[in-house]
Amino acid sequence: MDDHQKLVKDCLRKNIIAQKQLYDLFSPIMLGICYRYTKSMNDAEEVLQLGFIKVFINLHQYKMQGDLGAWIRRIMVNTAINYLKRKPQYQLDLSFEENNLHPVVIPDADIRLNEKDLLNMVRQLPPGFQTIFNLHAVEGCTHIEIGKMLGINEGTSRSQYARARALLIKWLEVHSVNDKKDSYGR
């Protein structure tokens, strides 16, 4: 923690070496976060760059309390959401129709999968589902918070999360069936 505080202080003094160290320290994990919200590595890299610009502009607001990585992560998530809202290819997929929404519940779903395969499946979700799933399941945001971030109501967030979850479970069930077929040589 003291190393991070010194690094932040050096960055605030406009020390270019310290800024590069901060970027090098956090950029790999933050790129993964950005990639979770976008549909291409190019978009993820653009979000990362925009996010780090915001980090350096707002570094004076970091209170030297709490985890610096968590503070940077929040900036990256917000930057990714704003990026999705601005880009035409994501705007249509981020629009949520209020009509015909209903919760989907899959009781007793018990499927095992490694983390990489699950993250790849989450990335295959439509951008709106992917964004809400990431915000709720990964970032721990409430549906009220998600609604405020995305400009939708809480019920829409809940419904879209349930639909994303149901779609993932469906894909997982297919994955599980295919794995069983493969293990029996059929």
N, C-alpha and C positions, 0 to 999 in steps of 0.2 A: 504494500500500500504506500509506503514512504517513497518507493521508487516511482510510482505513478504520480505522486504529488510533486516530486522534483521534476519529473518530465513535463507535467502540466505547467509548472512555474516557468520552466525554460521555454516552453512553447509560447506562453504569454509574453515572454520577453522577445518574441519573434526570432528565436534561435532556430534556424533552418534545419540543423542537424537533429535537434530534439523533435521538430515537427515530422521529419522523415522517420525517426525512431517510433513515434506514436503511430504514424500511419502503418509502418511495417509490423508493428506489434499487433494492431487490431484489424488490419485490412483482410487477412485471410478468413477470419471468423465472420466478419461483417459482410464479406462477399457472399458467403453461404447464406446469410440472412437475406440479403438483397435478392439472391437467386430464388429463394423460396417464394418470393412475391411476384416475380416476373416470369416470362415465358422464354427468355433467351439469355445467354451469358452476356451478350452485348448490352442488353437492357440492364442486367444486374450490375455490370461494370459502370454504366452511366449513373445508376442510382448510387453506387458506392462513391463515385467521384463527387456527385452533388451532395451526398451525405457528409463526406469529409470536409467539404467547403463549409457546410453549416457547423460542423464540429469546431473547426478553427475559428470561425466568426463568433461563435457563441461560447467558446471555451471559458471565457471570463465568468460565465454563469454557473459553471461547475463549482460546487461548494466545498470540494475536497472532502466530502463525506459520502459514504457509500461507494459502491463499486464503479470505477470509471468505465469499465466495459459495459455495464448495464446502462449507464448514462448515454454512451455512444450508441448502443443498441437501440434505445428508444428513438434517437435521432434518425437512425437508419430505417427503422420501421415507418416512422412518420414520413420520411423522404420517399420511401417506396410507395406508400399509399398516395401521396400527392402526385408522384410520377404516374401512377396508374390512372388517376383522375384526369391528368393532363393529356395523355397520349390517346389519339383517336382509336387505335387498335384495341385498347383496353376499355374505353368508355362504354361501348355497347355492352360488353360483358360485365361491366360493373353496375349496369342499371338493373334495378330490382322492381319487378312488377308486384304490386300489392295484392292484386286479385289472384285467385287460384293458389294461394300459398296455404299449406297445411303441414303440420309437423309429421315427421316420419320417425317411427320408433322401431328399432330392431332389438328385441329382447334376446338375452342369452347368446349374444354373438361372442364366440371364443375362437379366435383365429390367431396363429402365431406367424410372425414375419420379421425379417431382420430390418434394422433401421433404414438402411439404404434403399431397399425395395419399397418400404412404406413412404419415404420421402419422394421417391420417383412417382409413386401413385398420386400423392398429394399434388405434385407438379402437373399431373395430367388433368386435374380438375379444371373446370371452366374458371377463369380469373376471379369472378365474384365469389364462387364457392371457396376457391383456394385462399383468397384473402381473408375471408371470414373464418375459415378453418384455422389458418395460421394465427390469426389474432386471438381466437378463443382457446384453441387447444395447445398452441405452442407458447404464445406470449402471455396467456392468462388474463386477457382483457374480458371484462364483463360484456354482455350483450348491450347494455346501456352505453358503455364506452365505445363499443364498435359502432353503434348507431350514430353517435355524435361524430366519430371520425369519418364515417362514410356518408353521412347525411341521410340515413334511413332510420326507421323506427326499430325499437327493440324486438318486436315480434318478427319483423322481416329478418333480422339478424339470426334470431333463434331458428326460424324456419329454414333459412339458407344453410345454417350450420347443420341442422338435422338432415337436410337433403345431401349435403356434402358427405356427412358421416355415412348415410345410407348407401350412397354411391361407392364410397371407399369399401364398405363392408361387402357390397355386391362384387366388386373387383377382387377383394381378398378371398371371397368364397370361390370364385373362378380360379384364382391363383392356387388356392389350396387343392381344388379338384385336379388341376393340371399337374401339380406336384405329385399327387397320389398316383395319377396315371403314369407319370414318368418313372416313379420308383418301382412300378410293376412292369415296366417295359411295354406299355400299351400306348 
